[in-house]
Amino acid sequence: MHDDPAVSVSGLFKSYAGVPAVRGISFDIAPGETFALLGPNGAGKTSTIEILEGYRKRTAGHVNVLGFDPGENCREFRECIGLVLQSTALEPELTVIETVTAFSQFYPEPLRVEGLLKTVGLADRRDNRVRTLSGGQQRRLEIALGLIGNPEVVFLDEPTTGLDPDARAGVWHLIRKLSQKGKTVILSSHHMEEVEALAHRLAILVAGKICASGTVADLLHEFGGHSRFSFWWPFDQLPYNLPPALGSLHHGHDNWVSFSVAEPGKALVQLTGWAHHYGVNLDSLTITKPTLEDIYLSLTGARQKSGGPDR
């Protein structure tokens, strides 16, 4: 694998009418890597992706995608990337194979249509009209259109929104196969489970800046915080004589008592010792660690409260 990054961003700025939306962000994406770019609405994520795709001009900074400056928007660059948008306007009366064949004519060296249909699981639907496809099948077709030009970098925008679990699993399988074939994937998704399943690394944008980046394991280690203990307590008064090291208790309206600790192993020993001594039943005890979604909501919520650009 080539040592140079497939995508390199350095000091990227984007402003609209003098209002900064992207504020000097930098990151690299390795060839064959699936990289997720996350952020709430107005964080600068869409602007960043559109700059990488060559559809929006940057205000300042350096951007390199496969050796090209996307801002120059040359034909050679377009032929090296594939786009899978949230939705694509497809001609409903064309068949699957007619649709993919039509798109293949835009590229000098497209993939074999029949082979691609097999790859995306539509070979048995080749002669079906687009309007007869299920939601999952239409999404597979849209992915096929993004891949027909045999791109080296693929942009996937919310690839499984609105799909049922079976269809989602099928699309995830396709995305994993892209990485296995050495394709670089830039993923935008609001589904943290999807990001955990697919991304090698990710970056979270808030108010135009990257507030966290790395592997999912990196972020869980750095921002995972405390483990949460919960157990059923069907009484009005909180449990008494709990070891002080277990921290402050929260008694919810649903009669669950919970607390958070930094050292779950030690807390578990203390809690079970207390329960044994006082004859308390802990059959309902649950212990959870923060998920990527918890971390994402914590990081984006905390920083959004401090204010930021509207875009």
GUMI-484088 format. One record per residue (C-alpha): residue number from 1; x, y, z. Coordinates in nm, 3 decimals, always signed. Layout:
SITE   nr        x        y        z
SITE  NUM        X        Y        Z
...
This chain:
SITE   nr        x        y        z
SITE    1   +0.000   +0.000   +0.000
SITE    2   +0.127   +0.346   -0.090
SITE    3   +0.257   +0.550   +0.203
SITE    4   +0.092   +0.875   +0.092
SITE    5   -0.257   +0.942   +0.229
SITE    6   -0.549   +0.907   -0.010
SITE    7   -0.697   +1.225   +0.140
SITE    8   -0.507   +1.503   +0.313
SITE    9   -0.664   +1.810   +0.470
SITE   10   -0.457   +2.083   +0.634
SITE   11   -0.578   +2.407   +0.791
SITE   12   -0.913   +2.398   +0.609
SITE   13   -1.133   +2.705   +0.648
SITE   14   -1.472   +2.779   +0.498
SITE   15   -1.677   +3.092   +0.560
SITE   16   -2.015   +3.208   +0.434
SITE   17   -2.060   +3.585   +0.413
SITE   18   -1.781   +3.625   +0.665
SITE   19   -1.924   +3.370   +0.911
SITE   20   -1.683   +3.077   +0.967
SITE   21   -1.834   +2.730   +0.923
SITE   22   -1.509   +2.529   +0.910
SITE   23   -1.229   +2.658   +1.131
SITE   24   -0.884   +2.529   +1.039
SITE   25   -0.936   +2.153   +1.056
SITE   26   -0.670   +1.899   +0.955
SITE   27   -0.678   +1.523   +0.902
SITE   28   -0.541   +1.248   +0.676
SITE   29   -0.713   +0.934   +0.546
SITE   30   -0.505   +0.633   +0.446
SITE   31   -0.567   +0.434   +0.128
SITE   32   -0.817   +0.155   +0.194
SITE   33   -0.940   +0.317   +0.515
SITE   34   -1.305   +0.377   +0.605
SITE   35   -1.314   +0.717   +0.774
SITE   36   -1.630   +0.857   +0.934
SITE   37   -1.684   +1.230   +0.953
SITE   38   -1.947   +1.306   +1.216
SITE   39   -2.114   +1.611   +1.360
SITE   40   -2.450   +1.770   +1.438
SITE   41   -2.627   +1.999   +1.195
SITE   42   -2.428   +2.319   +1.157
SITE   43   -2.097   +2.162   +1.260
SITE   44   -1.929   +2.212   +0.921
SITE   45   -1.942   +1.845   +0.821
SITE   46   -2.138   +1.895   +0.499
SITE   47   -1.919   +2.187   +0.393
SITE   48   -1.606   +1.978   +0.451
SITE   49   -1.736   +1.682   +0.251
SITE   50   -1.853   +1.901   -0.036
SITE   51   -1.508   +2.064   -0.050
SITE   52   -1.349   +1.718   -0.068
SITE   53   -1.590   +1.623   -0.346
SITE   54   -1.504   +1.938   -0.541
SITE   55   -1.855   +2.083   -0.521
SITE   56   -1.768   +2.374   -0.292
SITE   57   -1.473   +2.613   -0.285
SITE   58   -1.271   +2.644   +0.032
SITE   59   -1.185   +2.979   +0.187
SITE   60   -0.834   +2.876   +0.292
SITE   61   -0.619   +2.573   +0.360
SITE   62   -0.488   +2.279   +0.160
SITE   63   -0.688   +1.978   +0.037
SITE   64   -0.551   +1.683   -0.160
SITE   65   -0.756   +1.387   -0.279
SITE   66   -0.561   +1.119   -0.468
SITE   67   -0.306   +1.381   -0.570
SITE   68   -0.570   +1.622   -0.702
SITE   69   -0.688   +1.957   -0.570
SITE   70   -1.067   +1.907   -0.566
SITE   71   -1.113   +2.282   -0.606
SITE   72   -0.987   +2.258   -0.964
SITE   73   -1.271   +2.015   -1.039
SITE   74   -1.096   +1.852   -1.334
SITE   75   -1.239   +1.556   -1.522
SITE   76   -0.958   +1.323   -1.415
SITE   77   -1.044   +1.390   -1.051
SITE   78   -1.415   +1.324   -1.109
SITE   79   -1.332   +0.988   -1.265
SITE   80   -1.141   +0.884   -0.951
SITE   81   -1.421   +0.937   -0.698
SITE   82   -1.764   +0.786   -0.645
SITE   83   -2.060   +0.953   -0.475
SITE   84   -2.348   +0.781   -0.299
SITE   85   -2.582   +1.057   -0.184
SITE   86   -2.866   +1.023   +0.066
SITE   87   -3.101   +0.974   -0.228
SITE   88   -3.063   +0.969   -0.604
SITE   89   -3.331   +1.057   -0.859
SITE   90   -3.356   +0.741   -1.065
SITE   91   -3.569   +0.686   -1.374
SITE   92   -3.841   +0.450   -1.244
SITE   93   -3.919   +0.289   -1.580
SITE   94   -3.564   +0.188   -1.662
SITE   95   -3.447   -0.157   -1.561
SITE   96   -3.161   -0.211   -1.321
SITE   97   -2.916   -0.309   -1.593
SITE   98   -3.026   -0.020   -1.818
SITE   99   -2.967   +0.225   -1.534
SITE  100   -2.619   +0.102   -1.448
SITE  101   -2.521   +0.071   -1.816
SITE  102   -2.626   +0.432   -1.879
SITE  103   -2.410   +0.555   -1.590
SITE  104   -2.114   +0.344   -1.703
SITE  105   -2.090   +0.548   -2.022
SITE  106   -1.971   +0.850   -1.823
SITE  107   -1.642   +0.679   -1.737
SITE  108   -1.345   +0.578   -1.953
SITE  109   -1.281   +0.247   -1.773
SITE  110   -1.600   +0.142   -1.595
SITE  111   -1.644   -0.185   -1.413
SITE  112   -1.822   -0.468   -1.590
SITE  113   -2.192   -0.407   -1.534
SITE  114   -2.284   -0.771   -1.487
SITE  115   -2.002   -0.825   -1.239
SITE  116   -2.097   -0.515   -1.041
SITE  117   -2.461   -0.623   -1.019
SITE  118   -2.343   -0.952   -0.875
SITE  119   -2.122   -0.770   -0.624
SITE  120   -2.410   -0.554   -0.494
SITE  121   -2.656   -0.841   -0.492
SITE  122   -2.876   -0.729   -0.781
SITE  123   -2.786   -0.985   -1.047
SITE  124   -3.124   -1.154   -1.005
SITE  125   -3.297   -0.815   -1.040
SITE  126   -3.111   -0.703   -1.354
SITE  127   -3.427   -0.687   -1.567
SITE  128   -3.657   -0.544   -1.299
SITE  129   -3.775   -0.186   -1.337
SITE  130   -3.643   +0.053   -1.074
SITE  131   -3.993   +0.131   -0.947
SITE  132   -4.041   -0.235   -0.846
SITE  133   -3.735   -0.248   -0.620
SITE  134   -3.757   -0.250   -0.243
SITE  135   -3.588   +0.026   -0.041
SITE  136   -3.286   -0.192   +0.027
SITE  137   -3.256   -0.292   -0.337
SITE  138   -3.278   +0.071   -0.449
SITE  139   -3.001   +0.158   -0.205
SITE  140   -2.787   -0.121   -0.350
SITE  141   -2.852   +0.022   -0.695
SITE  142   -2.745   +0.368   -0.581
SITE  143   -2.426   +0.219   -0.441
SITE  144   -2.369   +0.042   -0.772
SITE  145   -2.397   +0.377   -0.952
SITE  146   -2.138   +0.523   -0.716
SITE  147   -1.901   +0.235   -0.790
SITE  148   -1.947   +0.187   -1.164
SITE  149   -1.657   +0.417   -1.247
SITE  150   -1.421   +0.202   -1.034
SITE  151   -1.335   +0.493   -0.801
SITE  152   -1.048   +0.493   -0.556
SITE  153   -1.234   +0.715   -0.306
SITE  154   -1.603   +0.662   -0.232
SITE  155   -1.821   +0.916   -0.047
SITE  156   -2.116   +0.756   +0.136
SITE  157   -2.378   +0.991   +0.280
SITE  158   -2.612   +0.821   +0.530
SITE  159   -2.595   +0.492   +0.336
SITE  160   -2.860   +0.302   +0.534
SITE  161   -3.111   +0.566   +0.641
SITE  162   -3.463   +0.427   +0.629
SITE  163   -3.359   +0.066   +0.568
SITE  164   -3.480   -0.233   +0.768
SITE  165   -3.222   -0.436   +0.966
SITE  166   -3.177   -0.699   +0.695
SITE  167   -3.122   -0.440   +0.422
SITE  168   -2.887   -0.245   +0.649
SITE  169   -2.677   -0.555   +0.714
SITE  170   -2.651   -0.613   +0.340
SITE  171   -2.528   -0.259   +0.275
SITE  172   -2.276   -0.289   +0.560
SITE  173   -2.143   -0.603   +0.395
SITE  174   -2.096   -0.412   +0.069
SITE  175   -1.910   -0.131   +0.243
SITE  176   -1.675   -0.376   +0.415
SITE  177   -1.601   -0.534   +0.078
SITE  178   -1.499   -0.192   -0.057
SITE  179   -1.235   -0.159   +0.213
SITE  180   -1.115   -0.514   +0.151
SITE  181   -1.062   -0.419   -0.214
SITE  182   -0.848   -0.122   -0.112
SITE  183   -1.107   +0.150   -0.170
SITE  184   -1.099   +0.453   +0.056
SITE  185   -1.442   +0.528   +0.203
SITE  186   -1.553   +0.858   +0.356
SITE  187   -1.865   +0.788   +0.557
SITE  188   -2.118   +1.036   +0.690
SITE  189   -2.377   +0.888   +0.926
SITE  190   -2.587   +0.976   +1.228
SITE  191   -2.610   +0.610   +1.328
SITE  192   -2.334   +0.545   +1.579
SITE  193   -2.385   +0.168   +1.555
SITE  194   -2.307   +0.197   +1.185
SITE  195   -1.993   +0.397   +1.253
SITE  196   -1.875   +0.144   +1.512
SITE  197   -1.936   -0.140   +1.267
SITE  198   -1.765   +0.015   +0.964
SITE  199   -1.517   +0.292   +1.044
SITE  200   -1.147   +0.234   +1.100
SITE  201   -1.121   +0.591   +1.233
SITE  202   -1.352   +0.887   +1.280
SITE  203   -1.353   +1.258   +1.353
SITE  204   -1.626   +1.451   +1.533
SITE  205   -1.685   +1.811   +1.426
SITE  206   -1.852   +2.071   +1.645
SITE  207   -1.875   +2.441   +1.560
SITE  208   -1.635   +2.398   +1.269
SITE  209   -1.357   +2.228   +1.467
SITE  210   -1.255   +1.867   +1.527
SITE  211   -1.322   +1.801   +1.894
SITE  212   -1.222   +1.433   +1.890
SITE  213   -1.065   +1.189   +1.645
SITE  214   -0.916   +0.842   +1.633
SITE  215   -1.042   +0.487   +1.637
SITE  216   -1.362   +0.398   +1.819
SITE  217   -1.146   +0.230   +2.084
SITE  218   -0.940   +0.550   +2.119
SITE  219   -1.249   +0.760   +2.184
SITE  220   -1.400   +0.508   +2.425
SITE  221   -1.074   +0.505   +2.619
SITE  222   -1.030   +0.884   +2.622
SITE  223   -1.389   +0.995   +2.674
SITE  224   -1.558   +0.681   +2.804
SITE  225   -1.569   +0.811   +3.157
SITE  226   -1.734   +0.613   +3.433
SITE  227   -1.925   +0.288   +3.435
SITE  228   -2.289   +0.311   +3.534
SITE  229   -2.443   +0.073   +3.788
SITE  230   -2.821   +0.038   +3.812
SITE  231   -3.046   -0.182   +4.023
SITE  232   -3.413   -0.208   +4.111
SITE  233   -3.513   -0.046   +4.441
SITE  234   -3.892   -0.045   +4.493
SITE  235   -3.892   +0.180   +4.802
SITE  236   -3.936   +0.553   +4.854
SITE  237   -3.616   +0.590   +5.057
SITE  238   -3.273   +0.544   +4.902
SITE  239   -3.061   +0.248   +5.013
SITE  240   -2.877   +0.314   +5.339
SITE  241   -2.522   +0.248   +5.450
SITE  242   -2.387   +0.210   +5.098
SITE  243   -2.006   +0.248   +5.085
SITE  244   -1.927   +0.618   +5.022
SITE  245   -1.685   +0.521   +4.745
SITE  246   -1.980   +0.422   +4.527
SITE  247   -2.059   +0.789   +4.475
SITE  248   -2.384   +0.981   +4.464
SITE  249   -2.702   +0.782   +4.406
SITE  250   -2.974   +0.880   +4.164
SITE  251   -3.324   +0.747   +4.234
SITE  252   -3.526   +0.759   +3.915
SITE  253   -3.903   +0.781   +3.889
SITE  254   -3.906   +0.422   +3.761
SITE  255   -3.761   +0.295   +4.092
SITE  256   -3.415   +0.227   +3.953
SITE  257   -3.120   +0.342   +4.160
SITE  258   -2.804   +0.429   +3.970
SITE  259   -2.455   +0.564   +4.029
SITE  260   -2.137   +0.610   +3.825
SITE  261   -1.785   +0.504   +3.921
SITE  262   -1.439   +0.518   +3.768
SITE  263   -1.334   +0.174   +3.897
SITE  264   -1.615   -0.073   +3.829
SITE  265   -1.429   -0.379   +3.963
SITE  266   -1.377   -0.226   +4.307
SITE  267   -1.732   -0.088   +4.309
SITE  268   -1.878   -0.428   +4.227
SITE  269   -1.698   -0.589   +4.523
SITE  270   -1.822   -0.318   +4.758
SITE  271   -2.179   -0.328   +4.627
SITE  272   -2.215   -0.707   +4.646
SITE  273   -2.060   -0.705   +4.993
SITE  274   -2.317   -0.450   +5.107
SITE  275   -2.600   -0.648   +4.945
SITE  276   -2.489   -0.971   +5.113
SITE  277   -2.462   -0.803   +5.453
SITE  278   -2.809   -0.645   +5.437
SITE  279   -2.982   -0.925   +5.246
SITE  280   -3.054   -0.712   +4.937
SITE  281   -3.145   -0.889   +4.613
SITE  282   -2.934   -0.760   +4.321
SITE  283   -3.077   -0.988   +4.051
SITE  284   -3.165   -0.678   +3.847
SITE  285   -2.815   -0.527   +3.864
SITE  286   -2.682   -0.391   +3.534
SITE  287   -2.341   -0.242   +3.462
SITE  288   -2.289   -0.041   +3.143
SITE  289   -2.002   +0.145   +2.985
SITE  290   -2.060   +0.457   +2.774
SITE  291   -2.111   +0.382   +2.406
SITE  292   -1.985   +0.581   +2.110
SITE  293   -2.330   +0.739   +2.093
SITE  294   -2.303   +0.848   +2.458
SITE  295   -1.964   +1.003   +2.388
SITE  296   -2.087   +1.171   +2.069
SITE  297   -2.387   +1.325   +2.247
SITE  298   -2.172   +1.436   +2.538
SITE  299   -1.909   +1.600   +2.318
SITE  300   -2.149   +1.767   +2.077
SITE  301   -2.395   +1.876   +2.345
SITE  302   -2.131   +2.028   +2.570
SITE  303   -1.974   +2.225   +2.289
SITE  304   -2.298   +2.333   +2.125
SITE  305   -2.404   +2.500   +2.448
SITE  306   -2.099   +2.724   +2.425
SITE  307   -2.217   +2.858   +2.090
SITE  308   -2.085   +2.833   +1.737
SITE  309   -2.155   +2.919   +1.374
SITE  310   -2.502   +2.868   +1.234
SITE  311   -2.382   +2.657   +0.945
